[in-house]
Amino acid sequence: MSFDRAALIAACRAHNRVARVVVASVKGSAPREVGASMLVWRDGQSGTVGGGALEHALTQTARQQLETGADAVTRHALGPDMGQCCGGAVEMLTEYYDLTRAQALPQNMIARGKGPEPLSVTRARSQLRNRGQRPVPAYRDGWMVEPVSQPTRAIWIWGAGHVGRALIAVLHPLPDVQITWVDTQSERFPTDMPDGVTQLCAQKPADLVPYAPHDADHLIVTFSHALDLELCHRLLGRGFAFAGLIGSATKWARFRNRLRDLGHGPDQIARITCPIGRPALGKHPHVIAIGVASELIAARQAKTTAWETRA
């Protein structure tokens, strides 16, 4: 979890005043983790702190106090207070922002509280500055500390057909992702391009491969088998974190032979996943997209676990 500064600024620009409600601490069982947040404005909201009675009550209070409310930390016992069966307790921080306040927020770590800055916060600032170590969201010593959301995972989607659009719909709301969407013609893209998605048009899309980060994830879902093959060939020469290709077992068998003829070894070729998603679930574009999202999240979690084990 991290503080989505850009989303808060956009909400303030659109709705003038916005309340941000964030889970500050958790004891026992709770619907969401520390750092989970939602934005509330006069006639709408985005995000979630777990739904149910707790979220409803917090939303109503934030909306009622939107114009005059002061930042506050409140404690809620989920069983007795909320009639929920979680059994735990949470502390919730509600803050009120206008555009000026939101734009003044730092761009790497946001720390706020009452009284002098405690040593725990000073240490977190030092670790971020000297080691690039982002803090985990935490409420300690009366201060809330959150890292600012920054894109940490590049995803390139090649193809703006039905599957490409479904992938965008499923993947673009995920936190900390930066999506680049490539096709041959601007007319193939939807008119309502989601925020945070970079659209690229090229008559020869494979020529854009050198511009992708070496650790990007690539999803190849174009209209052309020839283009798919060229992208696989170029990516194997470029490097990537993950590369997935839409297609059947027959298509992949042919591609393996052609990639071998282009000079790629078996171990290299095996780095490409085909078909993407979870075929047993079906072939509907959104079903494919859900399967792909599951693969990418699992791969990221595996890397995080491995890093934590080494640490």
N, C-alpha and C positions, 0 to 999 in steps of 0.2 A: 504494500500500500504506500502511496505517496500523495502529496498535495498537488492537485491539478490546478496550478496557477492560471494557465491559459483558459481553462474552462470557466474558472471563477470570473476572470476579466470579461470573457465573452458574455457570461450571464449578467454581469453588472451593466455592461454596455447595452444589452437588450432589455433589461428589466429594472434598471436604476438601482434599487436596493435588493440585496440578496442575503439570506442567512445561510451560513455553512454550519452543518451539524456533523460532528465527527466523534467516533468512538475513541475516548481517551484512555480508558482502562477497562479490563475485563477480569472478573473473578468468577470461577466456576464456568458453567455452561452459558453461552450467549449466542445469539443468531449470527453476529459478525465479529470480525477480529479488530484489534486496535488499528486505527488509521482508516477504517471504512467510513465513508462520508456521503452526505447528500447536500444538494443545494435546494433552497426553498425560496420562492418569490410569491408575489401576491396571488397569482392565478396558475401556478404550476410548480413543478419540482423535477429534479433529475438525480440519479444515483439512489443508493439505498443503504440504510444502516441495519437492515434485517427484516423490514416489513412488520406486519402485525400491529398489536396494540401500542408497542413502544414507539415505532416509527410514526404511527398516526398521531399519538399524543405530542411528540416532539414537533411534528409538522404543524399541528394546530397552534401550538405555543409560539413557534418561530414566526408564523404568519401573523398572529395577533400582535406580536411585539416588533414587527419588521421596521416600523418607523422610529420607535423610541427605545427599543430594547438595548440592554447593555450585555456585553459578552459575559457568559456565565458557565460554570461547570455544575452539573446536576447529577445526583446519584439515583439509580433506580434498581430496586430489587425486583427481578423479573417475575418471580412467583407471586408474592403478596401484593406488590404494587400494580402489576400489569395483568395479573390473571393468566400468565403464560407458564408453560411447564418446563422452561429451560432450567430454572432453579438457581441461576447465577445472579450476578449483579454487575452493572456497568456504570461507569462515569461517562457522561456525555458533555462535550464542549460545544456550545453554540456561540457563533460569532456573527456579527452583522457588518456587511461591507457595502460601500458604494464604489464607484469606479476609481475614484482617487485613492482610496485606501487599498483596493486590490492591486492597482498598478504600482503602488509603493512597496509591495512585498518583495523580499529578496528572491533571487532566481535560483538559489541552490539549496538552502535550508531555511525553514521558517521555524523560529523559536519565539515563544511569547509566554509571559506569566507575570505574577506579581512579585515585587521586591527585587533585590539584586539578583543578577544572573547566577545560578548555582554552578558549582564545579562540574556537575555532570553535563551541563549544556556547553560550558567552555571547553570541556574535553571533546565533546562531539564536534564542535567547530574546528578544533585543532586537527582532529583525525580527518575531517573532510578536506581541510586546506592542505595538510601535509602529505596525506596518503591517498586522497581521493576516496576515502571510505564513507559511503553514505550511511547516515544513521537510520535505524529502524524507528517507526513511529512509537512514541512513548510519552507518558505523562508522569514526570518525576519531579519531586521537590516543588510542586506547584507550577511547573512549566510544561507546556506541550511542545514537543519537537517533532517535526515532520520533514523528510526530504521532499524537494520539489520534483514533480513528475518530469522526467526527461526521456525522450525516445532512446531505448537501449537495444532495440531489436529491429533490424531492417528487414522488411518483407517486400519482395518484388513479385508482382502478379503479372504474368505474361498472357494477355488475352482478355478482352472485354465482352465476351459472349455471356451466355446464361450462367455458366459455372463461375466465370470471373466475377460477375455481379454478385452471385451468392457468396463467394469468398469475401468480397468487400463487406457485404452486409454483416457477416458473422465475425470477421477479424478486426474491422476498424474500431469497434468499441473497446477492444482489449487494451489494458493499460500498457504504457511504455513501448508501443509499437509505432514504427514509421513505415507507411506503406507507399510504394511506388507502383503505379499501374500503367502498363505499356500496351499499346496496340498500334495498328497501322493507320487508322483514320479517327479523327475526332468524333465523327458521327456515330461511332460504335460505343462511345461512352454515354452514360446517362446525363441528363441535363442538370440533375441535382447531385452534383459531386459532393460526397461527404467531406466534412472538415478534416484536415490533416492528411488527406490522400493526395499525393502528387501525381498528376496525369502527364504522361509522355506519349507523343505520337512520333512514329518513325516508319518510313517506307521499308526499312530494313532493321527491324527491332533488335536482331542479334548484335548489331553494331553498338548497342547501348550496354552490352554486358560488361565491358571494361570500366564503366562508370559505377557499377554496383560494388558495395563493400565486399571484401573477401569473406566476411563472416555473415553475409546476408542469407536469408531463407528465400528460395525461389519456388514458385508454383507455376508450372507450364500448362496452360489450358487454352492454347490458341486454336484457330480454325483450320490450321494447316499442319499436316504431318511433316512436311518438308521443313517448315519453320520450327516445329517442335524438335526435330532432329538437329537442326543447326544450333538451337539454343542449348541442347544437351552437350553438343560438341564444344561449343564456346565456354560453357560453364565448367566443364571438366578441365579445361585449360586455364580457367580463371581462379577457381577455388570458391568454396561456399560452405555454409554451416549445414544447410539442408537443401536438397533439390528434389522436387516431386513432379511427376509427369502423369497427366490423365491418360488413360488408355486401357486396352485389354491386354491379356496375357500374350495374344498373338502379336499385337503391335509392339510390345516390349521385347519379344523374342527377335523380331526383325530389327529393332533399334539396337539391341545388344550386338548383333552381327555387324551392323553398319558402323557402330561406334568402334568396334574392334578393328574393322577395316580402316578406320580413320586414325588408328594408332593408339587407342586407349586400352590399357590392360584390364583384366577381369576385376581386380580389386577396385580400380577407379570406377569402372562402369557400375559396380555394385553399390556405389555410394548414392546413386540415383534411385529414388523410390518410385516404383510404378506397379500397380496403379496407386494414386494417392487416395487418402481417405480410408474408409472401412467398407469394402465392397459388399460385405454381407448385409449391410444396412439398406442397400438399394442405390439407385442411380439418379434419383432426383437431385437437381443442383444443390439445394440447401442441405440435403442429407450428406452429399459429398463434402460440402463446406464444413459441416459439423464434425465429420470424421477427420478432416484435415486439421481443424482447430484443435481437436483432441490430440492428434499426433504432435503438433507443434508445442502445445502446452506440456505434454509428457516429456518431450525432448528437452525443453527448457528446465523442467523440474529435475530431470536426471542430471543435467549439468550442474545445477545448483547444489544438489545433494552431494555430488562428487566433490565439488569445491569445498563444501562445508566439512566433508570427511577429511580432506587433505589439510584443511585449516586446523 
